[in-house]
Amino acid sequence: MNTLCYGQYEANKPKLTADKTIIPVGGSVTLTCSVYGFADWEYEWFRQYDWLLYRQTSESSAPQLISVNEGGIYFCRGGRDSIFYTEDSNKVTIQETVSNKAVVTLQPNWSLIYSGETITVRCEIEGGGNTGWEYEWRENDVVSPQKDKEFRISASSSSNINFMCKGRRDLYSSTEWSEAVTLRSLNKAKSKLTPDRSIIPVGGSVTLTCSVDSSADWKYYWSRRDSGSSALQSITNVKPVHKVSEGGIYQCGAGRGNPEIFTEFSRTVTVWKTVPNKAVVTLQPNWSQIYSGETVTIRCEIQGGGDTKWMYEWTPANLNTSPTLSEHKISSTDYYSRGYSCRGLKDSYSSTEWSNVFRLTVSSNKPKAKLRADNRDIPVGGSVTLTCSVDSSSSGWKYYWYRGEKTSEPLTTQDAVFQSNGQISVSQGGSYWCRGGRGDPVYLTEYSDSIRINNIVPNKAVVTLQPNWTEIYRGETIMLRCEIHDGDKEWEYEWKSPRYTSTNNNEYRISYASSYHSGNYKCRGRMKNAEHISTEWSANITLTVSDNEPASVLTVSPLWLSPGDSVTLSCEVEHPSAGWRFYWYKTVPKLSEYSYINELLPGSINGTEQDSYIIHGPTHTAGYMCRAGRGDPVYYTQYSKPGFVWSGDVHSAVTLKVSPDRVQHFTSDSVSLSCEGNFTKWRVRRFPVGYSYCYYWRSMTGSTCNISSSKQSDAVYWCESGSGEFSNAVNITIQNADIILVSPVHPVTEGQSVTLGCKLRTGELLSNVFFYQNDKLIQNDTRRELNISAVSKSDEGFYKCKYSGEESAQSWMSVQAVSRPENSSSLITLIVGLVCGVVFIILLILLYLYSRSRDSHSVRPIQSESTNQDSATHHMVNLNETQDHIYNSLLHGDVCVYESIRGSEDPENGKV
């Protein structure tokens, strides 16, 4: 075989690589041979000690690959023309994994051994075959020189060793490494004893468990010591679990192997046997509430009979003494919030169950006694009962009483009558205290608050008011005075008001009253230099203070004026109360505003006591207001709303004109109002009040005010001038009907002619119209108008018309009388006076004769003038009812105002 020159082809030495060096079971390894620099190489593959395995030719310079599935040492080379060859490549060793499995086992199968014990470690090859295996070992991942299938190892110190092995069939084939098996070794084994509980219940048992780490094959040894022995006694039982029903001290140990190796003994466990007796903690004295600083006794009582001499055990442990005690005195500094518990010990290892925990309720706050009296005032010759108590949740108190200073000696039976524990009866005034005490040594509470007890003298206190009214309003000033009757002693005064009790002089002044001052007021007198001697409290005076400003209400009568009428103004305060004086005003229109200014009427600058005011002989429309006042300084109510009287007289300085000139109007009509007179500004007002542009002040020259009937209701209208005059008043009614009566809006003067008509909503004038006066048919011919050529007072009344089944509303036509000569009136008056005088004389004579004739039979009282008074009263009621009816009519707009007013007149003479 010729080889390429070394110097020339040194760079062409092949390189052999493998993708892995171990062939897995059933798998293969890929080898790669590379020759660089030339192409067209032949590759030859070799396994050491074998001839040529494989030859392949490559036309490129790319590396060549083969797969092998047997272990061995592999190399390759390249050649050309079967003459020239490269050097051999590097060698690659490939190991083959056989399918057998290596397993490490321990004999005995203990994973934990202790000092002195020996164990065999063995490598087992699983998978069959009788191949003579060689063995390799690893200890903690380090190759071990050990080559045997098994070997023995002894525990000498604490350690952990991981063992792995594999079997080798030849140099290039073996099993995989086994899984690691860990062997732990310790110096000395320790036994552990665990009870499932430490107390054997009545009729039950306790289970003890002995264990040695996590290793196996142990035999167990048990021992017990009871109250009758001082050493542990062996118990025959080799099992790890032992049930016991007797109290005592228990211990266990274990051993295994041959020769047997023993563990250390476990710690001892004390097991208590429960006897059926019951332990109970009691408190002496048996107080449910304890206070800081008190001393009490807790006692352990054993219930259930038997003559056993018990020993006692307590929690907390600081109560356990030698010898043990059944009771302990404890002070507040020893209290434990976790409570107290005890049990009785029959012997060293048998006892009762622990008692229930007894908890003391301890308050860190020192209690304070409470003192109350059934009466603070001792009546003349009487007494008062005082009661002292401490918090109701505590008991066992004895009470101590004091009068005057707290530092004085407690009261004795010479000072008071001791009715029961906590109550005394006293007949001497003064300041009293009390406190409670209990226990041994005595624990004292805080002193109670003092109570001042008064000796009552027979003098009487009375509260008076200046001014003398109890219903007052916010802002008023009032003085309360305390007066002591039947005595000339020097007094100090005490007041009780709705908010507090105060000591003051005999006067209690409220400068600006408010609802805060509402309530009861009373007073009493206390004798100077003898504070515990006083009168009884006066009777209450109750003040009612309203925060609402009082309002005045004005009533005017009559509302419509006839010539010569007087006007009566009546004023009252809402929610009437005492002490008011009344102030009367005339309203004057105010330019630049929509309201009025008020002018006091004569004689009312200081107010009037009467709640009425008469104005004689007004003939024109006017407005009035009132208000009330009382006290010093004067406290005033609000002004009343304006009240008006109306006159239909068109001869006043100001005249209201209406167009169309009639009373009734359709809702679709537009009505023009204008004021005439010698002034520059005017406005129209109405009652009841309603919205209208006519409220604004207007210039006199050629201006009118239009009102839309659809937006108005029945009302009285009048003019007001900028200089303060009122015009005549007119009544305008709005009819939502198809027919209306056409009648004059102003009064008609006697002797004048007047025409009444009927009108449809379409505006058509009607014929064949029926006319009625006071519901009496007065014309039913073909005429369409009712003409009265010379009106007289008898023509005054209600008129309506009817056409084709449609009937209008009725309206009042007023007739103004013509003035008569004064001498004619005087003559009539003289004649009437003479006739009345003659009739009166005749009546007197008849009465005298009648009384003489009845003297012999019986005496009968002469009938009083109540009949006339009743008649007058009835007449006044009718007037008031008429006035109410007018206001209601005006407010509801359902009846003509003239109708309401004139309906109560006497049709014969035109008087109300």
Stockholm file with secondary structure:
# STOCKHOLM 1.0

chainA/1-912         MNTLCYGQYEANKPKLTADKTIIPVGGSVTLTCSVYGFADWEYEWFRQYDWLLYRQTSESSAPQLISVNEGGIYFCRGGRDSIFYTEDSNKVTIQETVSNKAVVTLQPNWSLIYSGETITVRCEIEGGGNTGWEYEWRENDVVSPQKDKEFRISASSSSNINFMCKGRRDLYSSTEWSEAVTLRSLNKAKSKLTPDRSIIPVGGSVTLTCSVDSSADWKYYWSRRDSGSSALQSITNVKPVHKVSEGGIYQCGAGRGNPEIFTEFSRTVTVWKTVPNKAVVTLQPNWSQIYSGETVTIRCEIQGGGDTKWMYEWTPANLNTSPTLSEHKISSTDYYSRGYSCRGLKDSYSSTEWSNVFRLTVSSNKPKAKLRADNRDIPVGGSVTLTCSVDSSSSGWKYYWYRGEKTSEPLTTQDAVFQSNGQISVSQGGSYWCRGGRGDPVYLTEYSDSIRINNIVPNKAVVTLQPNWTEIYRGETIMLRCEIHDGDKEWEYEWKSPRYTSTNNNEYRISYASSYHSGNYKCRGRMKNAEHISTEWSANITLTVSDNEPASVLTVSPLWLSPGDSVTLSCEVEHPSAGWRFYWYKTVPKLSEYSYINELLPGSINGTEQDSYIIHGPTHTAGYMCRAGRGDPVYYTQYSKPGFVWSGDVHSAVTLKVSPDRVQHFTSDSVSLSCEGNFTKWRVRRFPVGYSYCYYWRSMTGSTCNISSSKQSDAVYWCESGSGEFSNAVNITIQNADIILVSPVHPVTEGQSVTLGCKLRTGELLSNVFFYQNDKLIQNDTRRELNISAVSKSDEGFYKCKYSGEESAQSWMSVQAVSRPENSSSLITLIVGLVCGVVFIILLILLYLYSRSRDSHSVRPIQSESTNQDSATHHMVNLNETQDHIYNSLLHGDVCVYESIRGSEDPENGKV
#=GR chainA/1-912 SS CEECCHHHHGGGCCEEEESCSEECTTCCEEEEEECCSCSSEEEEEEETTSCEEEEEEESSSCCEEEEECSCEEEEEEEEETTTEECCCCCCEEEEEECSCEEEEEEESCCSEEETTCEEEEEEEEESCCCCCCEEEEEETTEEESCCSSEEEEECCSSEEEEEEEEEEEETTEECCCCCCEEEEEESSCBCEEEESCSEECTTCCEEEEEECTTCCCCEEEEEEECTTCSSCEEECCCSSEEEECSCEEEEEEEEETTTTEECBCCCCEEEEEECSCEEEEEEESCCSCEETTCEEEEEEEEESCCCCCCEEEEESGGGCCSSCCSEEEEEGGGCCTTCBEEEEEEETTEECCCCCCBCCCEESSCCBCEEEESCSEECTTCCEEEEEECCTTCCCCEEEEEESSTTSCCCCTTTSEEEETTEEEECSCEEEEEEEEETTTTEECBCCCCEEEEEECSCEEEEEEESCCSEEETTCCEEEEEEEESCCCCEEEEEECSSCEEEECSEEEESSCCGGGCEEEEEEEEETTCTTEECCCCCCEEEEEESSCCBEEEEEECSBCCTTCCEEEEEEESSCCSSCEEEEEEEEECTTSSSEEEEECTTCTTCBSSSEEEECCCCSCEEEEEEEEETTTTEECBCCCCEEEBCCCTTSSEEEEEESCSSEEETTCEEEEEEEESCSEEEEEEESCCCCGGGSCEESTTCCEEEEGGGCCSEEEEEEETTSCEEEEEEEEEECSSEEEECCSSCEETTCCEEEEEEETTCCBCSSCEEEETTEEEECSSCSEEEESSCCGGGCEEEEEEETTEECCCEEECEECCCCCHHHHHHHHHHHHHHHHHHHHHHHHHHHHHHHHHTTTCCCCCCCTHHHHHHHHHHHHHHHHHHHHHHHHHHHTCSCHHHHHHTTSCTTTCCC
#=GC SS_cons         CEECCHHHHGGGCCEEEESCSEECTTCCEEEEEECCSCSSEEEEEEETTSCEEEEEEESSSCCEEEEECSCEEEEEEEEETTTEECCCCCCEEEEEECSCEEEEEEESCCSEEETTCEEEEEEEEESCCCCCCEEEEEETTEEESCCSSEEEEECCSSEEEEEEEEEEEETTEECCCCCCEEEEEESSCBCEEEESCSEECTTCCEEEEEECTTCCCCEEEEEEECTTCSSCEEECCCSSEEEECSCEEEEEEEEETTTTEECBCCCCEEEEEECSCEEEEEEESCCSCEETTCEEEEEEEEESCCCCCCEEEEESGGGCCSSCCSEEEEEGGGCCTTCBEEEEEEETTEECCCCCCBCCCEESSCCBCEEEESCSEECTTCCEEEEEECCTTCCCCEEEEEESSTTSCCCCTTTSEEEETTEEEECSCEEEEEEEEETTTTEECBCCCCEEEEEECSCEEEEEEESCCSEEETTCCEEEEEEEESCCCCEEEEEECSSCEEEECSEEEESSCCGGGCEEEEEEEEETTCTTEECCCCCCEEEEEESSCCBEEEEEECSBCCTTCCEEEEEEESSCCSSCEEEEEEEEECTTSSSEEEEECTTCTTCBSSSEEEECCCCSCEEEEEEEEETTTTEECBCCCCEEEBCCCTTSSEEEEEESCSSEEETTCEEEEEEEESCSEEEEEEESCCCCGGGSCEESTTCCEEEEGGGCCSEEEEEEETTSCEEEEEEEEEECSSEEEECCSSCEETTCCEEEEEEETTCCBCSSCEEEETTEEEECSSCSEEEESSCCGGGCEEEEEEETTEECCCEEECEECCCCCHHHHHHHHHHHHHHHHHHHHHHHHHHHHHHHHHTTTCCCCCCCTHHHHHHHHHHHHHHHHHHHHHHHHHHHTCSCHHHHHHTTSCTTTCCC
//
